[in-house]
Amino acid sequence: MTRTIAPERLSADAFAPFGDVLSPEGAPDRLINEGMCGRFHDRARLDFHAGRAGISVFNAIPRSLPYDFDLVERHPDGSQAFLPMTGNPFLVIVAPDEDGRPGRPRAFLTAPGQGINLLRGTWHGVLTPLAAPGLFAVVDRIGNGSNLEEFRYATPWCVTGDNPA
């Protein structure tokens, strides 16, 4: 039997326990480049243990809603930021940690122009673009050792195709 969750609109307040929403909302912190560019300064809590920040490019195969999943993962040694290289929305699945295991997941649907930064150790689903191309710049930890823990739910979850609340 599959359990269901409805996607939520991605907002900074709702997503705060899991990470940061990266978007140019509100007034810029300052103007640069002779006043021609607004800088929205220091929007992500990057956090790396025994490594350095690196930028990679991911190209993920798009999925569609409803979307079934049972796999989540986390990175105990570093935060992970996903910056879409297109204007397409994507699905973000996260779950609270409950004594070392993921709890009930939540699903967020991004708006065009939004990226995310997952805090170090946050349980999350795999990269889930909803349209092609699924191109993302990813800022995460580069270093020795494994920085990946995976968990499979015994009963799958389904993110419904309902409009976000």
C-alpha positions as CSV (number, residue, x, y, z in Angstrom):
1,M,0.0,0.0,0.0
2,T,1.4,3.4,-1.0
3,R,1.1,6.4,1.3
4,T,0.5,9.8,-0.2
5,I,1.7,13.4,0.4
6,A,0.6,16.5,-1.4
7,P,3.2,18.9,-2.6
8,E,3.5,22.3,-0.8
9,R,4.6,25.6,-2.4
10,L,8.2,26.1,-1.5
11,S,8.6,29.0,1.0
12,A,11.5,30.1,3.2
13,D,9.5,29.6,6.4
14,A,8.1,26.1,5.6
15,F,11.5,24.9,4.3
16,A,13.7,26.4,7.1
17,P,14.0,23.2,9.2
18,F,15.6,21.5,6.2
19,G,17.6,24.2,4.5
20,D,17.4,27.5,2.6
21,V,15.3,28.8,-0.3
22,L,17.6,30.5,-2.9
23,S,15.7,33.2,-4.7
24,P,15.8,36.9,-5.3
25,E,12.8,37.8,-3.1
26,G,12.4,41.1,-1.4
27,A,14.8,44.0,-1.9
28,P,18.4,43.3,-2.7
29,D,20.9,43.7,0.2
30,R,22.9,46.1,-2.0
31,L,23.4,47.3,-5.5
32,I,26.6,46.5,-7.3
33,N,28.0,47.0,-10.8
34,E,27.3,50.7,-10.9
35,G,23.8,50.1,-9.6
36,M,22.9,47.7,-12.4
37,C,22.8,44.5,-10.3
38,G,21.0,43.7,-7.1
39,R,23.0,41.4,-4.7
40,F,20.9,39.1,-2.5
41,H,23.7,38.4,-0.2
42,D,24.6,35.2,1.7
43,R,21.4,33.3,1.2
44,A,22.7,29.8,2.0
45,R,24.0,28.2,5.2
46,L,26.9,26.2,3.5
47,D,28.5,23.8,6.0
48,F,31.3,21.4,5.1
49,H,33.2,19.0,7.4
50,A,36.7,18.0,6.4
51,G,36.4,19.0,2.8
52,R,35.9,22.0,0.5
53,A,33.0,23.5,-1.5
54,G,32.9,22.4,-5.1
55,I,30.5,23.1,-8.0
56,S,29.3,20.2,-10.2
57,V,26.7,20.1,-13.0
58,F,24.0,17.4,-12.8
59,N,21.7,16.4,-15.7
60,A,18.7,14.4,-14.2
61,I,16.0,12.7,-16.1
62,P,12.6,14.4,-15.5
63,R,9.8,12.8,-13.6
64,S,6.2,13.6,-13.4
65,L,3.4,13.8,-10.8
66,P,2.1,11.7,-9.3
67,Y,5.6,10.5,-8.3
68,D,6.3,7.3,-6.3
69,F,9.4,6.9,-4.2
70,D,10.8,4.9,-1.3
71,L,14.5,6.1,-1.3
72,V,15.8,9.1,0.6
73,E,19.4,10.0,1.4
74,R,21.5,12.4,3.4
75,H,25.0,13.8,3.4
76,P,26.4,13.9,7.0
77,D,29.6,15.8,6.0
78,G,28.2,18.7,4.0
79,S,25.3,20.8,2.9
80,Q,24.1,20.6,-0.7
81,A,22.7,23.4,-2.9
82,F,20.7,22.8,-6.1
83,L,20.6,25.7,-8.5
84,P,18.5,25.0,-11.6
85,M,20.0,26.1,-14.9
86,T,16.6,26.4,-16.5
87,G,13.4,28.2,-15.4
88,N,11.5,24.9,-14.8
89,P,10.1,23.9,-11.4
90,F,11.4,20.9,-9.6
91,L,10.2,18.7,-6.8
92,V,12.0,18.7,-3.4
93,I,11.4,15.9,-1.0
94,V,12.7,16.2,2.6
95,A,12.1,14.4,5.9
96,P,12.9,15.2,9.5
97,D,15.4,13.0,11.3
98,E,13.9,10.8,14.0
99,D,16.6,9.1,16.0
100,G,18.8,8.5,12.9
101,R,16.1,7.6,10.5
102,P,13.9,9.7,8.3
103,G,10.4,10.5,9.5
104,R,7.3,11.4,7.5
105,P,8.4,13.1,4.3
106,R,7.3,16.4,2.9
107,A,7.3,17.5,-0.7
108,F,7.8,21.0,-2.0
109,L,7.3,22.3,-5.5
110,T,9.7,25.2,-6.5
111,A,8.6,28.2,-8.5
112,P,10.7,29.4,-11.5
113,G,13.9,31.1,-10.3
114,Q,14.1,29.2,-6.9
115,G,16.9,26.9,-5.9
116,I,17.5,25.2,-2.5
117,N,20.3,24.5,-0.1
118,L,19.9,21.4,2.0
119,L,21.4,21.6,5.5
120,R,24.1,19.0,6.4
121,G,22.5,15.8,7.5
122,T,19.0,16.5,6.0
123,W,17.1,13.5,4.7
124,H,16.0,14.2,1.1
125,G,14.8,12.6,-2.0
126,V,16.8,12.3,-5.2
127,L,17.0,15.2,-7.7
128,T,13.5,15.4,-9.2
129,P,13.1,17.8,-12.2
130,L,9.6,17.9,-13.7
131,A,10.7,19.0,-17.2
132,A,13.6,18.6,-19.5
133,P,16.4,19.5,-19.4
134,G,17.1,18.6,-15.8
135,L,20.2,20.7,-15.6
136,F,21.4,21.9,-12.2
137,A,24.6,23.5,-10.8
138,V,25.2,21.8,-7.4
139,V,27.4,23.2,-4.7
140,D,28.4,20.5,-2.2
141,R,31.3,18.9,-0.3
142,I,34.3,17.6,-2.2
143,G,36.6,15.5,0.0
144,N,37.7,12.1,1.1
145,G,35.4,9.5,2.6
146,S,31.8,8.6,2.0
147,N,29.3,11.5,2.4
148,L,26.2,9.5,1.7
149,E,23.6,7.5,3.8
150,E,20.6,6.0,2.1
151,F,17.3,4.8,3.5
152,R,14.4,2.9,1.9
153,Y,11.0,3.2,3.4
154,A,9.3,-0.2,3.9
155,T,6.1,1.3,2.3
156,P,6.5,3.6,-0.7
157,W,5.3,7.2,-0.7
158,C,3.4,8.9,-3.6
159,V,3.6,12.7,-4.1
160,T,0.2,13.4,-5.6
161,G,-0.4,15.5,-8.7
162,D,-2.5,17.9,-6.6
163,N,-1.8,21.6,-6.8
164,P,0.4,22.8,-4.0
165,A,-1.3,24.2,-0.9
